[in-house]
Amino acid sequence: MTTSLRPSAARDRLLSTATTVFYGEGIHGVGVDRLVTEAGVTRATFYRHFPGKDELVVAYLEAIDTAVRARVGEVPETPEAAADLVRAIAGGIGAELCARGFRGCPFINAAAEFPDPASPVHRAVVAHRTWLAGTVTRAFRTAGHADPDEASQRFAMLRDGAMVAGYLADPEAARATLLAAVEDLLAG
């Protein structure tokens, strides 16, 4: 689903600029003029790499998705290692909550700005969440959970709640609550 197959320094600068600005300020409030100015490229260069702003937003989300998938990796084959993967995913989320400059989940933020299910941006959000749910379900199944589908749904709700609580309230408390709740899920 990548919007441009030709890597270039200009494309990388546009994507880096978009990542910083979209995450820090929101997507709809940032125009193409600002992105090209901050990235140090021309409008023609922008449109050579991205047919429009929505395609840049999709590329931004896909880059985050790719990085998350690389960090998570594959579900291990042993029950103990699969349970440890669930813990590691939760631990990574907890660390993210407590990181300087945390402004919530970029996927949840994008979904709030692009609620139309037909939007390519919304579909990119759904693709990430579908992958994450599948991965967590497989991990719970491999770990021997009695109801891996339900455990995965609960994990998703815990993650989403922790993301919001980490931004709006005490991130350390959100992290601790998430980790404790995931332990409860793994024990189930």
DRENVEX-928746 format. One record per residue (C-alpha): x, y, z; residue number from 1; chain; residue in one letter. Coordinates in steps of 0.02 Angstrom, whole numbers, plus 50000, padded with zeros to 5 digits. Last residue first. Example, Ala and Ser with C-alpha at 12.3 -4.5 7.8 and 13.67 -1.06 7.14 Angstrom:
@x->50684&y->49947&z->50357&nr->2&kette->A&rest->S
@x->50615&y->49775&z->50390&nr->1&kette->A&rest->A
This chain:
@x->49655&y->49189&z->51632&nr->188&kette->A&rest->G
@x->49831&y->49216&z->51703&nr->187&kette->A&rest->A
@x->49884&y->49305&z->51545&nr->186&kette->A&rest->L
@x->49738&y->49425&z->51560&nr->185&kette->A&rest->L
@x->49782&y->49466&z->51741&nr->184&kette->A&rest->D
@x->49962&y->49498&z->51688&nr->183&kette->A&rest->E
@x->49895&y->49614&z->51553&nr->182&kette->A&rest->V
@x->49796&y->49707&z->51686&nr->181&kette->A&rest->A
@x->49953&y->49733&z->51791&nr->180&kette->A&rest->A
@x->50051&y->49799&z->51642&nr->179&kette->A&rest->L
@x->49912&y->49918&z->51590&nr->178&kette->A&rest->L
@x->49886&y->49983&z->51766&nr->177&kette->A&rest->T
@x->50072&y->50016&z->51789&nr->176&kette->A&rest->A
@x->50082&y->50107&z->51623&nr->175&kette->A&rest->R
@x->49929&y->50213&z->51657&nr->174&kette->A&rest->A
@x->49996&y->50256&z->51830&nr->173&kette->A&rest->A
@x->50164&y->50307&z->51754&nr->172&kette->A&rest->E
@x->50075&y->50409&z->51620&nr->171&kette->A&rest->P
@x->49976&y->50511&z->51747&nr->170&kette->A&rest->D
@x->49826&y->50587&z->51659&nr->169&kette->A&rest->A
@x->49775&y->50647&z->51487&nr->168&kette->A&rest->L
@x->49911&y->50574&z->51377&nr->167&kette->A&rest->Y
@x->49946&y->50413&z->51470&nr->166&kette->A&rest->G
@x->49760&y->50395&z->51506&nr->165&kette->A&rest->A
@x->49722&y->50401&z->51320&nr->164&kette->A&rest->V
@x->49855&y->50274&z->51273&nr->163&kette->A&rest->M
@x->49812&y->50167&z->51424&nr->162&kette->A&rest->A
@x->49631&y->50160&z->51371&nr->161&kette->A&rest->G
@x->49677&y->50107&z->51195&nr->160&kette->A&rest->D
@x->49797&y->49974&z->51258&nr->159&kette->A&rest->R
@x->49673&y->49907&z->51386&nr->158&kette->A&rest->L
@x->49537&y->49901&z->51253&nr->157&kette->A&rest->M
@x->49653&y->49810&z->51134&nr->156&kette->A&rest->A
@x->49705&y->49687&z->51270&nr->155&kette->A&rest->F
@x->49522&y->49653&z->51308&nr->154&kette->A&rest->R
@x->49490&y->49611&z->51126&nr->153&kette->A&rest->Q
@x->49645&y->49500&z->51124&nr->152&kette->A&rest->S
@x->49588&y->49408&z->51281&nr->151&kette->A&rest->A
@x->49418&y->49380&z->51202&nr->150&kette->A&rest->E
@x->49497&y->49304&z->51047&nr->149&kette->A&rest->D
@x->49621&y->49202&z->51150&nr->148&kette->A&rest->P
@x->49486&y->49117&z->51254&nr->147&kette->A&rest->D
@x->49564&y->48980&z->51362&nr->146&kette->A&rest->A
@x->49739&y->49059&z->51352&nr->145&kette->A&rest->H
@x->49872&y->48932&z->51309&nr->144&kette->A&rest->G
@x->50019&y->49048&z->51273&nr->143&kette->A&rest->A
@x->50003&y->48999&z->51090&nr->142&kette->A&rest->T
@x->49823&y->49060&z->51089&nr->141&kette->A&rest->R
@x->49870&y->49221&z->51181&nr->140&kette->A&rest->F
@x->50010&y->49252&z->51056&nr->139&kette->A&rest->A
@x->49899&y->49214&z->50907&nr->138&kette->A&rest->R
@x->49768&y->49336&z->50974&nr->137&kette->A&rest->T
@x->49902&y->49468&z->51002&nr->136&kette->A&rest->V
@x->49964&y->49451&z->50823&nr->135&kette->A&rest->T
@x->49790&y->49453&z->50750&nr->134&kette->A&rest->G
@x->49740&y->49605&z->50852&nr->133&kette->A&rest->A
@x->49899&y->49697&z->50801&nr->132&kette->A&rest->L
@x->49873&y->49657&z->50617&nr->131&kette->A&rest->W
@x->49692&y->49713&z->50623&nr->130&kette->A&rest->T
@x->49740&y->49873&z->50715&nr->129&kette->A&rest->R
@x->49870&y->49914&z->50583&nr->128&kette->A&rest->H
@x->49751&y->49880&z->50439&nr->127&kette->A&rest->A
@x->49613&y->49980&z->50525&nr->126&kette->A&rest->V
@x->49725&y->50132&z->50538&nr->125&kette->A&rest->V
@x->49776&y->50116&z->50355&nr->124&kette->A&rest->A
@x->49591&y->50100&z->50309&nr->123&kette->A&rest->R
@x->49553&y->50261&z->50402&nr->122&kette->A&rest->H
@x->49689&y->50349&z->50303&nr->121&kette->A&rest->V
@x->49626&y->50277&z->50139&nr->120&kette->A&rest->P
@x->49454&y->50348&z->50182&nr->119&kette->A&rest->S
@x->49310&y->50228&z->50152&nr->118&kette->A&rest->A
@x->49282&y->50201&z->50339&nr->117&kette->A&rest->P
@x->49250&y->50390&z->50358&nr->116&kette->A&rest->D
@x->49313&y->50439&z->50532&nr->115&kette->A&rest->P
@x->49471&y->50527&z->50471&nr->114&kette->A&rest->F
@x->49523&y->50649&z->50608&nr->113&kette->A&rest->E
@x->49479&y->50532&z->50752&nr->112&kette->A&rest->A
@x->49557&y->50387&z->50658&nr->111&kette->A&rest->A
@x->49718&y->50486&z->50640&nr->110&kette->A&rest->A
@x->49729&y->50515&z->50829&nr->109&kette->A&rest->N
@x->49690&y->50332&z->50865&nr->108&kette->A&rest->I
@x->49828&y->50281&z->50744&nr->107&kette->A&rest->F
@x->49953&y->50408&z->50811&nr->106&kette->A&rest->P
@x->49921&y->50345&z->50988&nr->105&kette->A&rest->C
@x->49930&y->50483&z->51116&nr->104&kette->A&rest->G
@x->50032&y->50641&z->51125&nr->103&kette->A&rest->R
@x->50192&y->50579&z->51206&nr->102&kette->A&rest->F
@x->50321&y->50719&z->51202&nr->101&kette->A&rest->G
@x->50438&y->50637&z->51327&nr->100&kette->A&rest->R
@x->50408&y->50451&z->51338&nr->99&kette->A&rest->A
@x->50299&y->50382&z->51478&nr->98&kette->A&rest->C
@x->50160&y->50318&z->51367&nr->97&kette->A&rest->L
@x->50287&y->50245&z->51245&nr->96&kette->A&rest->E
@x->50369&y->50146&z->51384&nr->95&kette->A&rest->A
@x->50200&y->50073&z->51432&nr->94&kette->A&rest->G
@x->50164&y->50028&z->51251&nr->93&kette->A&rest->I
@x->50331&y->49940&z->51241&nr->92&kette->A&rest->G
@x->50295&y->49849&z->51403&nr->91&kette->A&rest->G
@x->50125&y->49794&z->51337&nr->90&kette->A&rest->A
@x->50208&y->49724&z->51180&nr->89&kette->A&rest->I
@x->50342&y->49643&z->51288&nr->88&kette->A&rest->A
@x->50212&y->49565&z->51403&nr->87&kette->A&rest->R
@x->50119&y->49493&z->51253&nr->86&kette->A&rest->V
@x->50286&y->49430&z->51187&nr->85&kette->A&rest->L
@x->50325&y->49352&z->51356&nr->84&kette->A&rest->D
@x->50163&y->49255&z->51346&nr->83&kette->A&rest->A
@x->50217&y->49191&z->51175&nr->82&kette->A&rest->A
@x->50389&y->49144&z->51245&nr->81&kette->A&rest->A
@x->50310&y->49045&z->51387&nr->80&kette->A&rest->E
@x->50186&y->48956&z->51274&nr->79&kette->A&rest->P
@x->50318&y->48906&z->51147&nr->78&kette->A&rest->T
@x->50305&y->48943&z->50961&nr->77&kette->A&rest->E
@x->50354&y->49126&z->50961&nr->76&kette->A&rest->P
@x->50238&y->49255&z->50881&nr->75&kette->A&rest->V
@x->50336&y->49347&z->50747&nr->74&kette->A&rest->E
@x->50417&y->49517&z->50763&nr->73&kette->A&rest->G
@x->50356&y->49649&z->50884&nr->72&kette->A&rest->V
@x->50488&y->49781&z->50847&nr->71&kette->A&rest->R
@x->50479&y->49754&z->50659&nr->70&kette->A&rest->A
@x->50289&y->49761&z->50662&nr->69&kette->A&rest->R
@x->50296&y->49925&z->50759&nr->68&kette->A&rest->V
@x->50419&y->50001&z->50635&nr->67&kette->A&rest->A
@x->50314&y->49949&z->50486&nr->66&kette->A&rest->T
@x->50156&y->50019&z->50565&nr->65&kette->A&rest->D
@x->50242&y->50185&z->50600&nr->64&kette->A&rest->I
@x->50299&y->50195&z->50419&nr->63&kette->A&rest->A
@x->50125&y->50145&z->50360&nr->62&kette->A&rest->E
@x->50049&y->50285&z->50463&nr->61&kette->A&rest->L
@x->50162&y->50417&z->50385&nr->60&kette->A&rest->Y
@x->50136&y->50342&z->50211&nr->59&kette->A&rest->A
@x->49947&y->50352&z->50236&nr->58&kette->A&rest->V
@x->49963&y->50534&z->50290&nr->57&kette->A&rest->V
@x->50070&y->50570&z->50137&nr->56&kette->A&rest->L
@x->49936&y->50490&z->50028&nr->55&kette->A&rest->E
@x->49804&y->50598&z->50112&nr->54&kette->A&rest->D
@x->49906&y->50753&z->50073&nr->53&kette->A&rest->K
@x->49897&y->50727&z->49887&nr->52&kette->A&rest->G
@x->49973&y->50635&z->49739&nr->51&kette->A&rest->P
@x->50126&y->50600&z->49847&nr->50&kette->A&rest->F
@x->50304&y->50585&z->49782&nr->49&kette->A&rest->H
@x->50296&y->50696&z->49627&nr->48&kette->A&rest->R
@x->50166&y->50801&z->49717&nr->47&kette->A&rest->Y
@x->50289&y->50848&z->49855&nr->46&kette->A&rest->F
@x->50427&y->50882&z->49728&nr->45&kette->A&rest->T
@x->50312&y->50998&z->49631&nr->44&kette->A&rest->A
@x->50266&y->51086&z->49794&nr->43&kette->A&rest->R
@x->50451&y->51120&z->49819&nr->42&kette->A&rest->T
@x->50559&y->51045&z->49953&nr->41&kette->A&rest->V
@x->50639&y->51108&z->50114&nr->40&kette->A&rest->G
@x->50545&y->50990&z->50228&nr->39&kette->A&rest->A
@x->50482&y->51135&z->50334&nr->38&kette->A&rest->E
@x->50424&y->51232&z->50181&nr->37&kette->A&rest->T
@x->50349&y->51080&z->50096&nr->36&kette->A&rest->V
@x->50252&y->51032&z->50252&nr->35&kette->A&rest->L
@x->50192&y->51210&z->50284&nr->34&kette->A&rest->R
@x->50125&y->51229&z->50109&nr->33&kette->A&rest->D
@x->50044&y->51056&z->50116&nr->32&kette->A&rest->V
@x->49936&y->51109&z->50262&nr->31&kette->A&rest->G
@x->49937&y->51061&z->50445&nr->30&kette->A&rest->V
@x->49779&y->51078&z->50548&nr->29&kette->A&rest->G
@x->49701&y->50922&z->50472&nr->28&kette->A&rest->H
@x->49840&y->50809&z->50533&nr->27&kette->A&rest->I
@x->49866&y->50844&z->50716&nr->26&kette->A&rest->G
@x->49993&y->50954&z->50804&nr->25&kette->A&rest->E
@x->50133&y->50846&z->50872&nr->24&kette->A&rest->G
@x->50099&y->50685&z->50779&nr->23&kette->A&rest->Y
@x->50062&y->50770&z->50615&nr->22&kette->A&rest->F
@x->50210&y->50889&z->50633&nr->21&kette->A&rest->V
@x->50344&y->50763&z->50678&nr->20&kette->A&rest->T
@x->50288&y->50625&z->50562&nr->19&kette->A&rest->T
@x->50251&y->50746&z->50421&nr->18&kette->A&rest->A
@x->50426&y->50819&z->50433&nr->17&kette->A&rest->T
@x->50504&y->50646&z->50428&nr->16&kette->A&rest->S
@x->50394&y->50595&z->50282&nr->15&kette->A&rest->L
@x->50435&y->50753&z->50184&nr->14&kette->A&rest->L
@x->50620&y->50735&z->50224&nr->13&kette->A&rest->R
@x->50618&y->50552&z->50168&nr->12&kette->A&rest->D
@x->50530&y->50599&z->50007&nr->11&kette->A&rest->R
@x->50661&y->50733&z->49974&nr->10&kette->A&rest->A
@x->50804&y->50613&z->50011&nr->9&kette->A&rest->A
@x->50733&y->50489&z->49887&nr->8&kette->A&rest->S
@x->50655&y->50317&z->49888&nr->7&kette->A&rest->P
@x->50559&y->50273&z->49732&nr->6&kette->A&rest->R
@x->50416&y->50153&z->49770&nr->5&kette->A&rest->L
@x->50294&y->50288&z->49818&nr->4&kette->A&rest->S
@x->50121&y->50268&z->49895&nr->3&kette->A&rest->T
@x->50152&y->50112&z->49997&nr->2&kette->A&rest->T
@x->50000&y->50000&z->50000&nr->1&kette->A&rest->M
